[in-house]
Structures are given as structure tokens and as C-alpha cells.
């Protein structure tokens, strides 16, 4: 039988009326630690800490086509809803209006101006996501970079997406066709 004296004046206030001494000593050491653990869990429940996952607004850069009303409108709504800082909005002039452009046009008219502007604003170190607004070319003809590959397998098509080529920007900037290699993107398997 377990009897507790109330009010307790110490953590080890339990008295055992029956049982062996070893069981009593084990119970006396277990109960105070159990009570402390419950108390800590209860207190921790009153002071929750926020769990942040994914991207914060300052990790995203929004790229806008200056010549497109649709692009500006969509970007304005996205920036307002996601609370993207104004410094993270890059407006590009002279973006080609066609759906498919060459890799050289992509480098000169989209990628280089974007990276230069991010460098000027000192955002290159922490940007985790580039979000293109509407009216950007979605397909990039990379056949110009693939001319040096003689035995190109059929799976390596000469078209890349604007998102993939932005992600693999280092190889794309120098014209290195390794950006189409199967091991170039560790997110894709």
C-alpha cells in the first residue's frame, strides 16, 4: 500500500508500508523523477516554440516580365499574399515573348540580368527559390550547348525548362553541357 503525506514538504515524501526494502527504494527513486518529468512536460506545453519548415518570404525571389501586364499582375498578387519583401522582386526588361527561346537568349536576356541584379542587391547568399511570374519562355532550346556531344542518348532531348536551367545556372552560364547529365540534379532520380 502506498501512502502519501499531504502537503508534501520534500520530493521524497513517499512511505511504503509493505514490500521489500529494495522495491521501496526503487519506488522512492522512480516517483520523484516521474513527477519532475510530468511537471516539465506540462510547463513545456504552455510555452510552445514555433516550428518553421520550408521557405520564408525572404528566401524567395520573384522575377517579373516588365513588358507583360499579366506578369506584373500575377507577381503583385503573389508578393502580397506571400508577403515577399520588395527587395526580392526583380523586374526584367526585354524578356522574349515566345514560348521557346535558345539557350543563348536565355543566358543573355534572363539568367545573367537576374543574377547580376541579385548580386547587386546582395541576395545571392540566401535565396533558396526563384519564382518566375507569367509570360516567360517555358522551354529553352539547348541544342546550341549540345553540339559537342557526339553520342548523345535519345533520352537527352535538346529542350530544357526555365526552372531546371535556372537551378543549374553555374553550368548553363559557361555553356557546359554537363547540366543535362543524369547526376547533375540530385533532387531528380
N, C-alpha and C positions, 0 to 999 in steps of 0.2 A: 504494500500500500504506500502511496506517495502522498505526503502531506507537505503543504507549503505554508509557511508563516506569512501572514499578511499584516501590515505592509512590509515588503522585503527591504531589508536595510543593506544587503550585500548581494552580489551576483550569486554567490554560493550559499543560498539560504535553504536549500532542499535537505530534507531529512528522510532517511529510509528506515521504516520500521521493521521490514523483513527482508531477507535475502542475504547473500554473502557480501563480504566486505569488498571483494573485487567488483561485483556488479554495482554496488553502491558508489564506489569511486569512479567507475566508468560513467554512471549516470550523472554524477555530480560534475564531471568534466564536460559531458555532452550537452547538458541543459543550458549552461550559461553561453556556450558558443552558439548553440542553436538560437537562443533568444537574441543574441547580438546580430546574427545573420539576418533574422527576420526584421529586426529593427532597421538595419542598414538597407534592406530591400524596400521597406516601407518608406524610408526617408528618400531613397533614390527615386521612388515613384513620384514624389512630389516635386522633384527638380529634374524633369526630363531635358535632355540635350537634343537639339535638332540633328537629324541625320540628313546630310546633304549628299545626294547622289547625282550623277550626271553632270551637266554643264550649268554654269552660272551665266547670267546675261553678259558678263564682261568677257567670257570665253568665246563668244560668237561674234563674227564679223558678217555684216550683211552687205552684199555687193549689188549695186543698183545700176541699171542701164539708164543713163541720163536722157537718152533720146526717146524713151518709151514711157507714156503715161501709165500704162498697165504696170510696168516695173516699179515706178515711183509709188503708185497707189498701194500695190501689194506690200512693198517694203515698209511704207508708213504704217500700215495696219500691223504687220509682223513686229516691227520695232515697238509700237505702242503696247501690243498685247504681251510681248515677252520682256518688256522694259529693257531693251538693248540700249546701252549708252550711245549718245550721239557720236562720240569719237569712234565708235565701232561701225559706223555706216560709211561705206566707200562708194562714191558715185563716179562711174567711169563714162567718159565721153568716147565717141567713135566706135562703139561696140557694133560689130557686123550684125545685120538684120536677118541673115539667112539661118536656117536650122543647122546646116553643116558648113564648117569652115576648115581651112587647112591648119595643120599644127603650127606652121609659121605665123599665120594670122592670130592664132590663139596665144602664142608666146608674146607677140608684139603688141596686140591690142587689148588683151585681157590679163594674162598672167603677170607679165613684167610690170605694167602700171599698178596692178593690185599689190604686188609685193613691194614695190617702191613706196607706195602710199602707206602701207603697213609699217615699213621701216621708218619712214619719216615721222609717223605717229608713235613710234616705239611700242608697237603692239605685237611684233613678231615672236617675242619670247613666251607669251601666254595664250595666244589664240589657239583654240582647240577645234574650231568648226568654222567653215566658210559656207555661208548660205547665199546662194545666188537667187536673186529675185526673178521675176518673169522676163521674157523676151531676151534671153541669152541663147546662143547656139547650144544645142544639147549634144550634138555629135561632132567630133573632131576627126578629120581625115588625117591619119598619122602615116600614110604611105610614104611621105617625104622622109621620115626618120627610118623607115624600114627598108630602104633601098640597099643598104649594106648587108642585109641578111639574105644569104643565098638560098639556104634550105629552110625556109620558114614553113612550119607545120600549118596545116589547114585551120587549126583551132585559133591561130593568131590572126584575127581579122584586122584589116587596116583602118578600123574605126574605134575611137576611144570616146568615153564620156567626159564631159566637162568636169564632173566631180572627181573621177578617177585621176585625170591628168592634173588636177589641182592638188590632190593628195600626194601624187608622185612628182611634185613640182621640181625637185632637185635634178632628177634625170631628164625631165622634159625640157628644162631651161637650157641644158647643154646639148640637147639633141641625141642623147644616149638611148638607143632602142631597148636597153635593159628594162625599161619601165613596162614592157609587155611580158617580161619573164614571169613564169609561174610563181617564183619565190619573191617577187617584188612587193607584193601586198600580203602581209601576214594576217590581215583580217579576212581575206578571201581564201577559201580552201578548195 
